[in-house]
């Protein structure tokens, strides 16, 4: 009976040691998983900030493209300015006579 009890105790000890070993492996795996989650949350935050910045840049570019004159507008403005300069020259000539 004592030998049988000793065998049971040894089996329980072996199982307990195995459980402790498995527990430690699971604890380490959990720590790695938590670190990975933390890293990914940080990466998500960085990417969200990048997306927000790029969205602002897109809006700025849209506004800038709407505000920038096209080739026809530039030519029309040059023609108007040239005409005004000619009229000013005529006025200066008339005043100097």
Secondary structure as GFF3:
##gff-version 3
##sequence-region A 1 97
A	DSSP	alpha_helix	2	67	.	.	.	ID=ss1
A	DSSP	alpha_helix	71	96	.	.	.	ID=ss2
###
